[in-house]
Amino acid sequence: MKTTDLKLYKGNIFYFNENITLKDFSPDKEAPGRLYHYIENGLLAVENGKIKAVGDYDTCIKDFQDAQIIDYSGKMITPGFVDTHLHVTQSGIVAAYGEKLLEWLNNYVFPCEAAYHDDLAARIDINFFLKELIKNGTTTACGYGPLKYKATDILFEELSRRNMRFITGNTMQDRNSPKYLSLPAKENYEIAREIILKWHNKGRLSYAITPRFAFSSSEELLGLAGALKMEFPDLYIQSHIDENFAEIEGIKKLFPWSKNYLDVYDRFGLATDKTIFGHCLHLTEDEYEGMRDKKVIISCCPISNSFLGSGLFNFRKMMEFTDRITLGSDWGAGNTLSMLAVLDEFYKISMLQDFKVYSMTRWFLATLGAAKSLGLSDFIGSFKPGKEADFIIIDPKATELLSYRSARVKNIYELLFVLMTLGDSSLIEETYIYGQSMKGFE
């Protein structure tokens, strides 16, 4: 993908202060102005895929007299969303009739993912998924890829073609799975290693060691996953943990030596500061402490947790142990790729626990906060000059209802709340990846 020449984008610019963390947000009031920048009638300058400058339009335009101006007046220009937990291969069963986790996997997920044994079907499905993801304003994601080599290679190829910053890997499993979606532990390892050597750190791509969850992994497979981490220390790891009570009981039977679910991963060197654990709903006190000590990354998936009846994520308690908390759509059981919808659901599940999560806090979790947790804030998440130009254009008047409601907001806090409560892909007028508009990309 070719990079752009210098271009200027005019609009209302919103992004967070570079140096803040989740701990800077108060649990009982909205964020103070020092935590963010909201520039009405602002200017964003982008050159060769990177942020060159940002500021007030009337001030900045003096330095860029001859550059092309793209006018988004009245619309919001903001960094793209970061989704830290989704399943690339599950578009075909989104909105399948609900079941609890283990039944849902067997009845819907596994048969759906088997379609990826056909290379053409895999490419069609991957392209559909990426089109939907980008349409929803997500510019960086952590995703569970296909099982086999060829389909995973196609995924990386399509991501590279779009120049996306993406963390993914072949989903590894060797037990408690149908034969058509299970490989011997050594073959899982060999596929992973081949993909790592070809794609890891190529362009904006990162590989994640991806055992689906310990329930579908033998000790041999988890040991080989740990061996990959030892050989390639900068790899990410992603898996599921403590999502469902039946799953947790299964873990106790499969790994009777373990103290808890987290201990299984830790025993094989898979609980690290580059590990992304999805769900984290039913943690023991030891697990909360272990996640703090290991500095793992938490991905809360409120929509899928509601859909599968798995439980409510305890954000208030998790904050007592760590600020490495992020949000995921969990596409598959999650019925939308819109991070706006995820942010809305996150608010609701917190309200059910008598805890209000303010607008700025939620928006931070899905942008700069996620970038910081993933160790990517030098590249994405804000508009600091020199960062990669992944940004979106949000139209607060995209629908008649939004137009009516947004005309009545008093400040940026109310505007963000309305966007998260009423928003979906229709708000995202355009998505830019590394300075390139994705509109019409094929």
N, C-alpha and C positions, 0 to 999 in steps of 0.2 A: 504494500500500500504506500503510495507516495505521500510525503508530508506537504503541508500547505506553505505558501508564502505568508508574509505578514498580513493578518486580518484583524479587524477591530469589531468588537461586539458591544453594542449599546443596549442597556437595559437596567433593571433593578438587580443589583448584584448582592448575593448573600453567601457568606462563608464564615467558618470559625477561625478564631485566633490560633495561630500556629502552635503556641506553646502550652495550651491547656490540656487537661486530662478529664476523665469522667469525674474524678474527685472534686473538681472545681464547681460542679453543679450542685446546687442546694436541693435537698429532698423536699423542702417545704416552700419554695418560691421559685419564680422564673429566673432565668439566668441574667445576671447584670450585663450591661452593654460592653464591658471590657472583654467578654468572652467571644464576641462575634463582630462581624462587619456587615452592615446593611447599608448599601450605597444606592439610594434612589437616583436615577439618571447617572449610572456609572458606566465605566468603560473597561472592557477586558481585551487586552492585546495578546494575540497568539502568533507565534512564529515557529515554523518547522516543528510543530507538534508540542511545543512547550509554552508555558505561560511567560510572557515577556513583561507585562505590566498590568496593574489593576488600580483603579481609583475613580475619583470624580471625573465625569466626562469633560466638563469645561476646563478642568486643569490638565488632564492627560492628553486631550486631543491636540494640544499645542506641540507635543513631541512627535505626532504622527500625521502630519498634514496631508500626505499623499497616499496613505494606505486605504484599502477598501473597507468601508463601514457596512456591517450587517446590522440592521436596526431592529431590535427587539424591545422597543420602548413599551412600557407598561407590563412587561413580562419579566419573570425572574430567571436570572442566570446563576446557576449554583453547581457545585461539584456533583458528579454522578454518584449514584447510590452504590453501596457495597453490600452484596448478599453473601453471607458466609456459610450457607448450608442449603444445597439444592441437589436434585438428581437429574442430570442431563437426560437420562434414558427413560423418563417416566411421563413424557407428554401424552402418550397414548392411553394412560389410565387416570388422568386428572378427572376428578368428579365421578370416579367409580363409586358405586354404592358402598357406604361405610361399613367397616369392620374394625375390630381391635387390631393392634399392630401385627401380631404374628399371623393371624388369619388373613389380614389384608395383603401381607407380603406373598403368602402362598397362593391366594386366589387371584390376585391382580398383578402385583409387581413382577414376580418372576416370569409369568407368561409374557408380559409386555416386553421385558428386557430381552427375552429370547429372540425377538425380531431383529436384534442387532447382530445376529449371526449372519445376516444377509447384508453385504457391504452397501448396496444401493439403498436399501431400506434405512440403514444406519445414517447414511449421508443426508437423505431426505429429512429424517427425523431431527438430526443435529441442526440442520439449517433452519428448520421450523422453530426449534427451541431457541436458537440464537436470535432469530428475528423477533420473537416474542420478548426475549430478555431485554434486548436493546430498545425495543418499542416502549418498554416500561421504565426506561431511564437508568437501568443498571449497567455500569461500565466496568465493574470488577466483581468477580464472584469466585466462590470456592465450590466446586461441583464434583459429585461422584460420577465417574465415567463408566463406560461399558466394561464388560468382563474380559473380552478377548483383545488380542493385539491389534488386529486390523481396524476394528471399529474405534479403538482408542487413538490410534494413529490418525484416523480421519478426523476425530474430534480436535486433536492438536493442530492438524492442518487447517481446519476451518477457523479456529481461533487465531492462528497465525495470520491467515488471510485478512482478518479484520483488525489485526494488530491489537488485540485485547490483552489487558492485564488480567490473567486468569490463573487460578490454582486448581489443579485437577489431577486425576490418575485413574488407572484401571481399578475397578472395584474388585477386591480379592475375597474369595470365599471358597471353602472346601468341605463344609459339612452343614447339616440342617438346611439343605437346599436341594432342589430337584437336580437330577443328573445333568439335564441340559443346561443348567446354569451353575455348575460347580466344576472346578478344576483341581487337580492334585496340587498340593502346597508348592512343590518345586516349580510347577508350570506357572502358577500365579507369580512367583518370585522372578522367574526368567522373563516373563512378559514385562513386569514392572521395570526390571533392570534395563531391558532393551529400550523401552520408552524413555527412561531417565537419560540414557546416553544420547538419545536422538533429540530430545525436546527440552529437558530441564535447563532453565536459564537461557533459552534461545528466545531472543526478542524479549517480550514481556510475559513469558510463560514460566510457570513454576510447577514442579511435580509434587503431588501429595501422595504419600503412602496411604492406601485407602482400603483397609479391611472393613467390610460393610459394618459389622459389629462383632464382638467377641462370640456371640451366640452362633454365628455362621463360620467361625474360625477355629481350626484345631491349634493345639499348642505348637505344632510344627510350623504352621502358617504364621502365627504370631511371632515365633522365633525368627523366621526368615524376614518378616517385616522389620523386626528390630535390627537384623543384620544389615538391611538396606540403609537404615538410619545411621548405623555406625560407619558404613562405607561412604555415604553421602550425607554428612552432618547438616547441611543446609536445607535438606528436604523438609517440607511440611508433612504432617500426619493428620488424617481426619477419620473420625469414626463416630458411632453413636454410643450413648451411655445413659443408663437410668431413665429410659423413656416410658417403660411399661412394666407393670408389676409382674406379669407372666414372664416377660423377658428376664427380669431380675432373678426370679426363682429359677429359671433355666440356667442362668449363669452360675448360681450356687451349686447346681447339680453337675454342670460340665467342668467346673473348676473348684472342686471341694476344698482345695488348699488355700483358696483366696480369702482375704479378710473382707473384701467387698468388690464391686464391679471395677472401680478404679484400680484396685490392686492387680487385677488381671493384666491390664494394659501396662501398668508400671513394672510388673515383673519382667516384661519383655522389652523394656526401654522405650515404650510408646507413649508415655506421659511426659511431655516436654514443653518447653516454652514456644514450640512451633506446632503443637498439637491443638487441633480444633475439635472440641467435643460437642456434638449436637444434642440438644434437649436438656439434659441435666435437671430432670424434674424431681426425682425421688432420691436425693442424696442423703447419705448418713452424715453425721457430724464429722467423722473421720474423712469422708470424701470431700466435704467442704474444705477442711484443713489441708487435705492432700492437693486439691486443685490450687489452693493458694500457694503452697510450698513448691509445687512443680511449675507454677506460673503458666498453666494451660490457658487456652483461649476458649471461652464459652460462647456457644451459638444458641440463642433462644429462638424457638420456632413456634410462635403462638398460634398461627393459623392451623398448622397440622396437628398440634397438640389438642386443639378444640375438636377438629374433624375426627380424629381417632379416639377421642375421649381419654387421652393419656394423662392429663393433669394440668396444673397451672404452674408456670415458672415463677419462682419466688425471687423477684428482682431485689427487693429490699434486703433479704437475707444474703443473697449472693454478693451484694455490694459491701457487706461487712467483711468479706474475705478477699475480694478481688475487684479490680476495675477493668479487667480484660473481658468485657462482656460485649457481645455483638448480636446481630439479628439475622435470621435466615428465613427465606420463604418456604423452604423444604418442598419445593415444586415436586409434585407427585401426590403426596397427601395434602400438601398445601395447594389450594385451588387457584392461586394467582401468582404471577411473577412480579406484581406491583409491590415495591417496598413501602409505598404509601399505605397500602392495605395492611401490610405487616405492622407498620407503625400504629395504625388505628387499632388493630387487634391487641397489640402489646399494651396499649392504654387500657383497654377494656379488661384484660385479664389481671392487670394490676389493680384496677378499681374493684374487682371482685374480691381482692385481698385487702381492701381499705387502704390502698396506697396510690396516690396520684403521681403519675410520671409526666412531668411538664414537657411542653412542646420542644423547647431547645434541647433538652436531655435526649429525647427520642431521636430528633433529627441528627444530633451528634453521633449517636450509636450507629446510625446507618451511613455515615460519611467519614469524617475525620477520625472519629472514635474507632471505627472498624479498621481504618488504615493504620492507626497507631497500634491496635491490638495485633494486627498481622505483620507488623514491622515494615509497613509500606509507606509510612507518612513522609518519607523523603521524596516519594514519587507522586502520590495521589492524595486526595482528601481535602485540599484547600487550594487557594489561588496564589500561593507564594510564587514569585517569579523563579523560573527554573524548573518547576514541577511539570509533570505531564498534563497536557490539556485534555482531560476527560471531564466534560461538563454537559449539563442538560439545560434546556429551555422549558420553563414551566409557564403555562398560560393560565392565570387565575380566573380567566373568563371563558374557559374552554367549553363550558356548558351553560345553559340558561340559569340553572340553579347556582352554579359556582359564581357566575357573573353577578347575580343578585346578592348572594351572600358575601362575597369578597368586597363588594362596594361598601359594605357596612362594618368592616373591621377597623379597629382603632390603631393597631400597631402590628409589628412583625410577629409577635407572639400569637395573636389571634389569627393572623393570616396563615401561619404554619399549621395551626390547629385545624382550621377549615380545610386546608389542602390535604392534610392527613385523614380527616374524617370523611370527606366527600370525594377524595381523589382516586383516580385509577390511571390507566394508560392514556386516557383521553386528554389529560393535563400535559403530557409530555409532548411538546410541539416538535422538539428535535433533540437528538442525542449526538454528541460529538465524542469521538474516540481518537485520542492523540491528535487533536485538532482537525479531524476529518468528520464531516457530517455523514451520518449513517443512513440518511434518508435515501431510499431507492437502492441501497446496497444489495447486490445479488452475489 
